């Protein structure tokens, strides 16, 4: 379907394309909608780069401790805020991909226990399978 065909279909239903805000995405190229990869026909996925970045932060926080990691990256945030930030990141990935990210979740649990003893807000993962 060409862009002209799409414009005609949208116009038929009372919509219009905004100039400069629409682009055609071809097969084989990265396809993202609202920051999620939509190439997988089963469901949207979190971009690989985001998961790698989280995995890297969790690795350093687990290996060197959250305080040393924050000091190394010159972050002024308290360890509790960093853990909350990582928790939000982990919750986002879990909301999109579910329990597919088991290793990331296990890493997250080890890091959060360094600060809190128990992971904060673990109720988000109540329906997660026992790992």
Residue, then its C-alpha position, 0 to 999 in steps of 0.5 A: x500500500x502506498x502513502x497515497x492509498x493510505x491517505x485516501x483511506x484515512x480521508x474516507x474515515x475523516x482523518x488526515x496525515x500531518x505533513x512531516x509526521x508520517x513515514x513509511x517503514x519497510x520490512x527488514x528495517x527497525x520498526x518502533x511505535x511509542x518506543x517499542x519494537x513491533x517487528x515481532x508478530x506475537x507482541x511488542x518488545x522493549x528495544x534491545x539497547x534498553x535491556x542491555x543498558x539496564x543489564x549493565x547498570x544492574x551488573x555494576x551495582x551488583x558487583x561493586x555495590x550500588x553506592x560505589x556504582x553511583x559514585x563511579x558514574x558521578x550520580x548525586x542521587x541517593x542509593x534508594x532513588x537509584x534502586x527506585x529508578x531501576x525498579x521503575x525500569x524493571x517494571x516497565x520491561x516486565x509490563x511489556x514482556x512479562x516474565x520473559x526477562x527472568x535473568x534481569x529480574x533475578x539480577x534486580x532482586x539481588x541489587x535491591x536487597x543490597x539497599x532494602x534487604x527485600x525488594x521494594x514494591x514486589x507486589x507488581x510481580x505477584x503473578x510472575x511464575x516462581x523462578 
